[in-house]
Amino acid sequence: MYKVLIWISVVSLGVLAVKTQFLTSSTYGPFQEGCMKGNDVTEERCECLAKYVHKHFSDNEVKLIMSNRATDPAFRAKVEEVVYLGSQACAAE
């Protein structure tokens, strides 16, 4: 019986470690704060846009976008399209 409890504990700790290290976004908050510095924005709209952008890009890609280091023209076009469509979708809500 104790082996089952130890096994459950190990699996639970593994799930917790994976969730905290790999499934949380380190760019979500900073992206939302940067959005709030714009004109005529609301917290709800920035939260919506942050969710939309993070749905389409990885954390590393969002870091590139926020630091303005995305040099590939195709990637820049994708960023502009996603931000435009996200802004339109969030404005409609």
NORDA-V458397 format. One record per helix or strand of 3 or more residues. SS is the DSSP state (H for helix, E for strand). FROM is the first residue (numbers start at 1). TO is the last residue. If there is no record, write none. Layout:
<<SS,FROM,TO> <SS,FROM,TO>>
This chain:
<<H,2,22> <H,28,36> <H,43,56> <H,59,66> <H,73,92>>
